[in-house]
Amino acid sequence: MTALTVRLPNSVHQKIKQLALREGISVNQFIACAVSEKMASVLTLDFLKSEAAKGNRSDFIDYLSKVQDATTQVTDKRD
């Protein structure tokens, strides 16, 4: 594990303390979780952009043209 010094505004630090206490975890755990969530978000966006860049609009349209038309059936009856 690595120790890291982070400078935060006092207001942010106080809010983190409050939220960590509310969640029943330490400030370190709260920050590690927040960083992990942000990292997952950024990496997911990177992955999706990479996959989207591989796409081709004409291939997409061609694929959709092969899907048969179907009628929509409403099965959820509300009073």
GUTORVO-672754 format. One record per residue: x, z, y of N, C-alpha, C in turn; residue number from 1. Coordinates in Angstrom, 1 decimal. Each point is the difference from the previous one (the first is absolute). Layout:
BEGIN
> n.x | n.z | n.y | ca.x | ca.z | ca.y | c.x | c.z | c.y | pos
> X | Z | Y | X | Z | Y | X | Z | Y | NUM
...
//
This chain:
BEGIN
> n.x | n.z | n.y | ca.x | ca.z | ca.y | c.x | c.z | c.y | pos
> 0.8 | 0.0 | -1.2 | -0.8 | 0.0 | 1.2 | 0.9 | 0.0 | 1.2 | 1
> -0.5 | -0.6 | 1.1 | 0.8 | -0.2 | 1.2 | -0.7 | 0.8 | 1.1 | 2
> 0.9 | 0.7 | 0.8 | -0.5 | 0.7 | 1.2 | 0.0 | -0.9 | 1.1 | 3
> -1.0 | 0.0 | 0.9 | -0.1 | -0.9 | 1.1 | -0.5 | 0.8 | 1.2 | 4
> 0.7 | -0.2 | 1.1 | -0.4 | 0.7 | 1.3 | -0.8 | -1.0 | 0.8 | 5
> -1.3 | 0.4 | 0.3 | -0.9 | -0.9 | 0.8 | -0.4 | 0.7 | 1.2 | 6
> 0.1 | -0.7 | 1.1 | -0.4 | 0.6 | 1.3 | -1.5 | -0.4 | 0.3 | 7
> -0.8 | 1.0 | 0.1 | -1.4 | -0.3 | 0.3 | -0.5 | 0.7 | 1.3 | 8
> -0.9 | -0.6 | 0.7 | -0.6 | 0.8 | 1.1 | -0.6 | 1.2 | -0.5 | 9
> 0.0 | 1.1 | 0.8 | -0.6 | 1.3 | -0.4 | -1.4 | -0.2 | -0.4 | 10
> -0.8 | -0.8 | 0.7 | -1.4 | -0.1 | -0.4 | -0.2 | -0.6 | -1.4 | 11
> 0.8 | -1.0 | -0.3 | 0.0 | -0.6 | -1.3 | 0.4 | 1.0 | -1.1 | 12
> 1.0 | 0.8 | 0.3 | 0.5 | 1.0 | -1.0 | -1.1 | 1.0 | -0.2 | 13
> -0.7 | 0.5 | 1.0 | -1.0 | 1.0 | -0.1 | -1.2 | -0.6 | -0.8 | 14
> -0.4 | -1.2 | 0.2 | -1.1 | -0.6 | -0.7 | 0.4 | -0.2 | -1.5 | 15
> 1.2 | -0.4 | -0.2 | 0.5 | -0.1 | -1.4 | -0.1 | 1.4 | -0.7 | 16
> 0.4 | 1.0 | 0.7 | -0.1 | 1.4 | -0.6 | -1.4 | 0.3 | -0.3 | 17
> -0.9 | -0.2 | 0.9 | -1.4 | 0.3 | -0.2 | -0.6 | -0.8 | -1.2 | 18
> 0.3 | -1.3 | -0.1 | -0.5 | -0.8 | -1.1 | 0.6 | 0.4 | -1.3 | 19
> 1.2 | 0.3 | 0.0 | 0.7 | 0.4 | -1.3 | -0.6 | 1.3 | -0.5 | 20
> -0.3 | 0.9 | 0.9 | -0.6 | 1.3 | -0.3 | -1.4 | -0.3 | -0.6 | 21
> -0.7 | -0.8 | 0.7 | -1.4 | -0.4 | -0.5 | 0.0 | -0.6 | -1.4 | 22
> 1.0 | -0.8 | -0.3 | 0.2 | -0.6 | -1.3 | 0.6 | 0.9 | -1.0 | 23
> 0.5 | 1.1 | 0.4 | 0.7 | 0.9 | -0.9 | 1.3 | -0.4 | -0.5 | 24
> 0.7 | -0.8 | 0.8 | 1.4 | -0.5 | -0.3 | 0.9 | 0.4 | 1.1 | 25
> 1.3 | -0.2 | -0.3 | 1.0 | 0.3 | 1.0 | 0.1 | -1.2 | 1.0 | 26
> 0.6 | 0.3 | 1.1 | 0.3 | -1.1 | 1.0 | 0.8 | -1.1 | -0.6 | 27
> 1.0 | 0.4 | -0.8 | 0.9 | -1.0 | -0.7 | -0.9 | -0.9 | -0.9 | 28
> -0.8 | 0.6 | -0.8 | -0.9 | -0.8 | -0.9 | -0.9 | -0.9 | 0.8 | 29
> -0.6 | 0.5 | 1.1 | -0.9 | -0.7 | 0.8 | 0.7 | -1.3 | 0.6 | 30
> 1.2 | 0.2 | 0.5 | 0.8 | -1.1 | 0.6 | 0.4 | -1.0 | -1.1 | 31
> 0.5 | 0.5 | -1.2 | 0.4 | -0.8 | -1.1 | -1.2 | -0.9 | -0.4 | 32
> -1.2 | 0.6 | -0.1 | -1.2 | -0.7 | -0.4 | -0.3 | -1.1 | 1.0 | 33
> 0.0 | 0.4 | 1.3 | -0.3 | -0.9 | 1.1 | 0.9 | -1.2 | 0.0 | 34
> 1.3 | 0.2 | -0.2 | 1.0 | -1.0 | 0.0 | -0.2 | -0.9 | -1.2 | 35
> -0.3 | 0.6 | -1.2 | -0.3 | -0.8 | -1.2 | -1.2 | -0.9 | 0.2 | 36
> -1.0 | 0.5 | 0.6 | -1.2 | -0.8 | 0.3 | 0.2 | -1.1 | 0.9 | 37
> 0.8 | 0.2 | 1.0 | 0.4 | -1.1 | 1.0 | 0.8 | -1.0 | -0.7 | 38
> 1.0 | 0.4 | -0.8 | 0.8 | -0.9 | -0.7 | -0.8 | -0.8 | -1.0 | 39
> -0.9 | 0.5 | -0.7 | -0.9 | -0.7 | -0.9 | -0.8 | -1.1 | 0.8 | 40
> -0.5 | 0.4 | 1.1 | -0.8 | -0.9 | 0.9 | 0.9 | -1.2 | 0.4 | 41
> 1.2 | 0.3 | 0.5 | 0.9 | -1.1 | 0.5 | 0.4 | -0.9 | -1.2 | 42
> 0.3 | 0.6 | -1.1 | 0.5 | -0.8 | -1.2 | -1.2 | -0.8 | -0.5 | 43
> -1.2 | 0.5 | 0.0 | -1.2 | -0.8 | -0.5 | -0.2 | -1.2 | 1.0 | 44
> 0.1 | 0.3 | 1.3 | -0.2 | -1.1 | 0.9 | 1.1 | -1.1 | -0.2 | 45
> 1.2 | 0.4 | -0.2 | 1.1 | -0.9 | -0.2 | -0.3 | -0.8 | -1.3 | 46
> -0.5 | 0.6 | -1.0 | -0.3 | -0.7 | -1.3 | -1.1 | -1.0 | 0.2 | 47
> -1.1 | 0.4 | 0.7 | -1.1 | -0.9 | 0.3 | 0.4 | -1.1 | 0.8 | 48
> 0.8 | 0.2 | 1.0 | 0.5 | -1.1 | 0.9 | 0.8 | -1.0 | -0.9 | 49
> 0.8 | 0.5 | -0.8 | 0.9 | -0.8 | -0.9 | -0.9 | -0.8 | -0.9 | 50
> -1.0 | 0.6 | -0.6 | -0.9 | -0.8 | -0.9 | -0.8 | -1.0 | 0.8 | 51
> -0.5 | 0.4 | 1.1 | -0.8 | -1.0 | 0.9 | 0.9 | -1.2 | 0.3 | 52
> 1.3 | 0.2 | 0.3 | 0.8 | -1.1 | 0.4 | 0.2 | -1.0 | -1.2 | 53
> -0.2 | 0.4 | -1.2 | 0.1 | -0.9 | -1.1 | -1.3 | -0.8 | -0.2 | 54
> -1.0 | 0.4 | 0.7 | -1.3 | -0.7 | -0.1 | 0.0 | -1.3 | 0.6 | 55
> -1.0 | -0.8 | -0.4 | -0.1 | -1.4 | 0.5 | -1.5 | -0.2 | 0.2 | 56
> -0.4 | -0.3 | 1.3 | -1.5 | -0.1 | 0.3 | -0.6 | -1.1 | -0.9 | 57
> 0.6 | -1.1 | -0.1 | -0.6 | -1.1 | -0.8 | -0.2 | 0.4 | -1.5 | 58
> 1.0 | 0.7 | -0.5 | -0.2 | 0.5 | -1.4 | -1.2 | 1.0 | -0.1 | 59
> -0.1 | 0.8 | 1.0 | -1.2 | 0.9 | 0.1 | -1.3 | -0.7 | 0.0 | 60
> -0.1 | -1.0 | 0.9 | -1.2 | -0.8 | 0.1 | -0.3 | -0.7 | -1.3 | 61
> 1.1 | -0.6 | -0.7 | -0.2 | -0.7 | -1.2 | -0.5 | 1.0 | -1.1 | 62
> 0.5 | 1.2 | 0.0 | -0.4 | 1.0 | -1.0 | -1.5 | 0.4 | 0.2 | 63
> -0.4 | 0.2 | 1.3 | -1.3 | 0.3 | 0.3 | -1.0 | -1.1 | -0.4 | 64
> 0.5 | -1.2 | 0.1 | -0.9 | -1.2 | -0.3 | -0.4 | 0.0 | -1.4 | 65
> 0.8 | 0.6 | -0.9 | -0.3 | 0.0 | -1.4 | -0.9 | 1.1 | -0.4 | 66
> -0.4 | 0.9 | 0.9 | -0.9 | 1.1 | -0.3 | -1.4 | -0.6 | 0.1 | 67
> -0.8 | 0.3 | -1.1 | -1.4 | -0.5 | 0.0 | -0.9 | 0.7 | 1.0 | 68
> -1.0 | -0.7 | 0.5 | -0.9 | 0.6 | 0.9 | -0.9 | 1.0 | -0.9 | 69
> -0.3 | 1.1 | 0.6 | -0.9 | 0.9 | -0.7 | -1.0 | 0.6 | 1.0 | 70
> -1.2 | 0.3 | -0.5 | -0.9 | 0.7 | 0.9 | 0.2 | 1.5 | 0.0 | 71
> -0.3 | 0.6 | 1.1 | 0.2 | 1.5 | 0.1 | -1.3 | 0.6 | -0.5 | 72
> 0.1 | 1.0 | -0.8 | -1.1 | 0.8 | -0.5 | 0.0 | 1.4 | 0.6 | 73
> -1.0 | 0.3 | 0.7 | -0.1 | 1.4 | 0.6 | -0.6 | 0.9 | -1.1 | 74
> 0.8 | 1.0 | -0.4 | -0.5 | 1.0 | -1.0 | -0.2 | 1.3 | 0.5 | 75
> 0.5 | 0.3 | 1.2 | -0.2 | 1.3 | 0.7 | -1.3 | 0.0 | 0.8 | 76
> -1.0 | 0.6 | -0.6 | -1.3 | 0.1 | 0.7 | -0.1 | 1.3 | 0.8 | 77
> -0.2 | -0.2 | 1.3 | -0.2 | 1.2 | 0.8 | -1.4 | 0.1 | 0.6 | 78
> -0.5 | 1.1 | 0.0 | -1.4 | 0.2 | 0.5 | 0.0 | 0.3 | 1.5 | 79
//
